[in-house]
Amino acid sequence: MPHSIDLPANGFVALTRDGLLALRAALFRDMGATAAAAMQEAGYAGGGAVFDAFARWLQVQGAPSPEALPAAEFSARAAEFFRDLGWGPFEVASLDGAVAVDTSDWSEADPSHPLEFPGCYFTAGTFAEFFGRLAGQPLAVMEVECRSMGAERCRFLIGTAETMQHVYDEMGRGVSYVDALHAPA
């Protein structure tokens, strides 16, 4: 039986998708490229509360803590939780040296306003803190495919800062993120 998420009790406020996208557009218009860091920082600041709300949501459903869930069950439960919050569905996949979160309908993506680079910076920050709490160590998140760029999905890579820096550097040299994950650091 599904249980709704008590937004105020979890420190959340409801924000419409249109409001989030307008905020992102205004920040990029007024701040330029530095808006990405602001969006990511804001997402990171709230990621701990999202993780805590997820843990409480699991408890209400009689499920174990996030850390105690088997990987497949964690993925399914986390996907349900984020979908119920209005962010959209996602799937988690394991890659060499990283984890991928894939979604074909993520709320922060906006295909009607194309971007040159992936644009789900708030999500990247949120996921960094959320999955870092799960792992018990700081993690970095990089969006490598984005519906705002015309891709069919948004894909977030999650890994150590060193791994994500290596992927970023290799992509800057024209190497695909898949090949970068296979290349030695």
N, C-alpha and C positions, 0 to 999 in steps of 0.2 A: 504494500500500500504506500503510495507516494506521500511524503510529508513536505509541506511548504516550508520555505526558508523565511524566518522572521527577520526581515531586513533591519529594522531599528535595533533589535536585540543583538544583532551581529555587527553593529557599527556600519551598516550599509545605508545608502540612500538610492532611490531609484533614479536612474538617468536614462532618458530615451536615447535610442540609437542615433536619431537625428541630432540630438543635443551633443552627443559625443563627437560625431563627425563634424559638426559646426565648430566645436571647440578646437578640434585638431586643425581644421582649415584656417581658423582665425590665428591660432598660434603660429602656423607655418607662414601665413601672410605677414604677420607682424614681427616674428622672431627669426624667420628664415630657417636655416638648417639646425640652429640651436633648439628649435622646438622639439626635435626628436629626443634630445636628452631630457627636456622638461617632462615630456609625456612618459618616457621610460622611468624617470625618477618618481613620478606620481604613481605609476603602476606598482613600482617596487615598494613604495611606502604603504600601499594597501594590501600587498600580497600576503603578509602575515595574518591579517584579519580574515582574508579569504581562506587561508589554510585552517585557521582556528574554527571558522564557521563550517568548513567541510568536515572537520573532526567532530564537531557537535552534531552535524546533520547525520553523519554515520552512526553516532551513538544513539540518536533518536530512533534510527532504523534497526537498532540491535546489532549493528556490524562492529567489527573490531576497529581499533585506531587505524589511521592511514598507514602508519609504519608496519602494522601487523598484517595488512591485506596482502595476499598473493598478487603479483604484478598484474595478471590479467584482470582480476577483480578490482584492483585499484584503478586501472585504466577505465573500466566500464563505469565504476562508481563516480570517478572524477568527471568523466564525460557527461554523465547524467546530471551531476551537480551543476556544472557550468552551463549546460543546456537549460536547466531549470532556472538559473539566474538570468537567462536571456542572452548569453554570449553566443550560443550556437553549439552544434554537435562537434565532437572531435574524436579522433582515434590516436592511440599512442603506438609507435613502432620503435623497435630497437635497431640502431645502425651501428656501424663500427665506431666506437668511441663516443657515441652520442645517442640521445633519444630524440625522436621526431614526434611532434604533435601536428597532426594533419586535420584540416577542417575545410569543407567545401562551402560553408555558409557562416563565416565568423562575423560578428556584429561590428567589429572595428574596421573591417575591410569595406571599401566603397568603390566597386567597379565603375560606377557612374562618374567618378572624378579621378581619372587615371593619375598615377604617380610614376615617377621615374625609378624610385626605389621602394622596397617594401615599406609599408606604412603603419603596421600594427605595433607601435612603440609602447603604448600603454600596456598592451597584452604581454609584450616581451618583458617588461619590468615586473608585472604581476606574476608571470610564470617563473621568473628567476627566483623570486622570494618564495613562491608556493612550492616549487619543486626542490629548492634549496632546503626548505624546512623538512621536506620528506627525506631528502638525502642526508640531512644533518651536516651539510657543508655548503659553502657558497657555490652557486652555479651561475653560469652565464647563458643567456638565450639570444639567439639571432634568428630573425625571420629571413628565410632564403627564397621563399616563393610567396607571392601575395596576390590575392584577387584584385587589389587596388592597382596592380601592375598588369592585369589582364590574365594572370594565371588562373587555372581552374580551381586551385586550392590555396590556402595559406599553409605554409609549412614552417614550423618553428623548430630549430635545433637547440637542444639543451645538453650542456656538458660543462666541463671545467672551463675556467677562464682561459687556460693555456690552449685547450683544444679549440675553443671558439675563436681565439686570436689567430691560431694557425689557419683555420678555415677561412677567416676573414682575409688574412694576408694572401693566401693562395687564390681566393676568388678575385682579389685585386690584381693578380697576375694573369687572370683569365681562365683559371682552373675551375671546373665545376665543384660545387660543394661535396658531391658524392666522391669525386676523385680526391679532393682535399682531405676527406676523412680517411681515405686509404693511404695517402702519402705520409711518409714519416715526418714528424715534426722537427 
